Amino acid sequence: MFAGTHTAIITPFRDGQVDEAAFRQLIEKQVAGGVQGIVPVGTTGESPTLDADEHLEVIRIAVDAAAGRVKVIAGTGANSTSEAIHLTEEAEIIGADASLQVTPYYNKPSQEGLYYHFRAIAESSSLPIMLYSVPGRSIVEIAPETAARLAQECETIVAIKEAGGRVERVDQLKAVLPTGFEILSGDDPLTIEFMKRGACGVVSVASNIVPDKISALVNAMLAGGVAKAEGIQAEYFNLLSTLMSVDTNPMPIKAAAALMGLCSDEIRLPMLPLKGEGLEQVRTLLNKYSLI
């Protein structure tokens, strides 16, 4: 279901409000770039600083603008199980194709707590669920055994976005997950290594600005064209690594999108627009790749 490229799409703002026109423009860029899906209101979409109404409105706009041309995997996770259930139920009503469920952050639940959290969400909705393990932000990692237990007992939990920065996690997950359960890279620079080990694609930040290149890389890997994919990665590696390392996501990717005229650089506190040396790094890279 999730093989391919799925863009963790930014949420553009203007004067403190969601910029619907810019958001629709971004989605059109994704469709034209050949991605298989978009992931609104994830980490890159600044979900922690959107209120509940805005959160659902962004999903509505995404579903309407996508118009069935690409999948909409709505970020409906939360560190409150009841909130995650509410957002997921509403996303299903709105017409999302699937749900991205992040590991609860700040609470530091046990693996048993994670199991019951995700199970409760799965029981509340018929949407396919992609788990999202990102210990750099949530501290707690989804253990492979917990993912396997959920996959076996919850028919709608069918994939995991793995963003722990360790390629060996793919091997650990593949060893215990049922056949057909899909693993996606959550780190652009690691996509090829993940796919060599059995991942089926990526939830990409970089594809906000270069959807055609990320799609070409992933499609090449899916078709067995490792050399072609590695050539694309070699050409774009500096861009991919800088967008993930110059500062905290989504500051660099939003700065890049703004420099390309796709949206403003407005970002909500406690994040700040990228400035100074970091901004110049991004500007230099965009010039190098003829993106501005």
N, C-alpha and C positions, 0 to 999 in steps of 0.2 A: 504493500500500500504506500510506503514512504520512500521507495527507491528514488534517488535523484537529489536534486538541490532544492532546499527550502530556505527562504530568506527570513532571518530574524529581523523583521522590518522595523525601522525607526518610527517613532511617533513625532511628526513635525508639529511645532508650536508657532503661533504668532500672537503677540500681545497677550500671552498667558493662556490662550485657548488652543485646542487642537486645530491645526490648519488642514481642514478637509480637502481643499483644492490641492495642496502640496502632497497630501497623503495619497490621493487618487493618482496624481502624476507619478509618484514613486511606484505604485502598484502597476501602472501601465508599463513602466520601465522593466519591472520584473517579468511581466507577461512577454514583452518583446524580447527579453533576454533569454527566454526559454526555460525558466525555472519550473519546477513541478508544484511548488507551494509557497505560501507566505505564512509567517508566524507572527501575527500581531500581538501586542501587549505581552511580550516576553521581557527578559532582562534588557535587551537592546531597545525595546519599545518603552522603557521607563515605567513599567507597570507599578513599581512601588509608590510613584508620586502621582498616579492617576486616581481620581476618586471613582467610586463604584459606577456612577452614571457615565463618566468619561470612558472608563474601561469597556463598558458594554457598547458605547457609541462607536468606539474605534473598531470593535468587532463587527458591528453593523455596517460601517462604511467599507470595511475590508470585504465582507461577504458580497455586498452590492457591487463594489468595483471589480472584484474578481469575476463575478458573474459566471461561475462554473469553469472558467478557463484555467485556473490553477486552484489547488486545494487551499483551504483556510484552516490552519491548525491554531486554534485560539489559545493563547496563554491564559489559563483560568486557574492556575495554582495559587496557593496562599499558605501562610503558616497557621491559619485557622481553618480547620477542616470544614466547618459550617460555611465559611466564606467561599472556600474552593468549590463546595457543592453548589452553592447558589450561583456562582459565576458559570460553572459548567452547565447547569440546567438552563440558564439563560442563553448561553452560547448555542446550545442545541436548538432552542426555540428560534433564535436568530437565523440559524442555518449554517453554522460552522460545520466543517467536515470532520474535525477531530479536535482533541484537546491536548495541550502540553501541560503536564503537571510537575512543577518544580518540587524538589525536596524542601519541606518546610524549613525556613531559615530562622535563625535566632533561638528557636525553642530547643534545638539539639535533641530531638526525639531519639529513642532507642530504635533498633531495627524492628522490634515488635510494634512500636508506635507507628513507624513508617508503614508497615504492612496494614495495620488497621486504618490508617489515614487514607492510603490509596484505595484500599478495598471499599471503604465507605463512599468515596467519590465514584468509583466504578459502578457501585450498586445504585447510584442516584441517577444515572444517565446511560443512554445507549451509545454515546459518542465513543469512537475509538480513542484510546488514550496512549500518548507517548510520555513515558516517564522522563524526568530531566534530573540527572545527577550532576551537581556542580558544587563540589565541596569547597572550592575557593570562595564561594559566596555564602553557602549555607552551612559550612563546617561539616555536617554529617553527609556521608556518602551512602548511596544505596548499595548494600552488599549484593554480590552476585546471587547469593542464595535467596535473598529477599526478593530480588527481581524475578527469579525463577519461580518462587512460591506464588507471587502475584500473577505471573503469566499462566501458571497451571490452574489457578483457582478463579481467575477473573477473565472471562473470555474477551472483554473489550480492551484489556491492557495488552497491547500488541507490539510496542516498540519502546526504545529508550534512546534518549539523546545523552551521550556520554561526553561530559566536559570537564573531566578530571585531569586532562593533560598527560595521561599515561596510556601508551598504546597497548601495554600488556592487559589492560582492563578488557579489551575486546576478546582476548584469548580466555580470560577468566569468565566472562559472560557467556561466550559461545560454549564453554564446557558444561554449563548447567542449564542454559535456556532451551526451551523446546524448539524444534525445527520450525522455521518460518517466522520466529520472533525477530524483529528487525532492530539493528543497531545503527545509529547515525553518529557521525563525528560532530562534536560541539565546538571544535577548534579548527579554524581554517587551515593553519599550517600543517596539521596532522591528518588531513583528510585522506591522502593517498595511503599513508601507513595504516590507517584504520581500515580502509577498503581492501588492502592487501590481506588483512586478517579476517575479513568477512563482513565488515560494515557495508551498508547498501547506499550510503550517501552522506549528506552533511546538512546541518542547520547552520547556515552561513551568515556571518556578519558582513564580510567583504562583498557579498553579492548585492548588497544595497547599491553599490556603485559600479560593480563589474559583473552583473548577473550572467552575461554571455560567456565570460571567461570561466567562472566557477562552474557553470552548466557544462561547458565544453570539457573541462577537466573531469568532472564526475561522470559524464556520459562516456568519455573515453575509458575510464576505469570499469564501468559497467559492461562495456563491450570488449574488455580484455586488452585494451590499448594502453598498457602501462607506460610505454615509452612516450606516447603522445601526451598522456597526462603529466608525466614527469617533466616534459618539455614546457608545458604551460606553467607548472608550478615553479620551475626554475626561473622562468621569465618574470613571474609575478610574486616571487617569494618575499622580496623586500616590502612590497605593498601589503601583503597578507600579514607578515610579522609585525610591521610597524603599526598597523591598525589595531593589533591586539596588545601591543606592548608600550606604545608611547605614553599612554595614560589609561585610566579606567574606562572600559566600555560603558556607555556608548559615546563618550566624549570625542574620541578620534573619528569615528565613522560619521557622527553628526557634523563635525567640522568639515570632513571631506565632502559630504553631501551639500553643505552650505557653499563651499568653495566652487562646487560644480553647478550651483544655481538651482539645486533641486528643492531646497527649503532654507529657512533661516537657521542660524546656529543656536537658536534659543533652546535652552535646556533647563530643567527645573532643579532648584535647590533640593538637596545639598550638593548636586553636581553643578559644575560651572562650565561655560563655554571654553574650549581649548584656546589657550593664548600662548604667546611667547615662543620659546624654542620648539615646543611640541607642535604648535600650529605651523611653524615654518618647516618642520620635518614633513608634515602631511602635505603642505603646499608644494614642496620640492618633489616629493614622490608623484603627486598628481601631474605636475609638469613633465616629469620624466616619462610617465606613461601616456602623455598627451590627453589627459582627462580634463584639463582646463587649458 
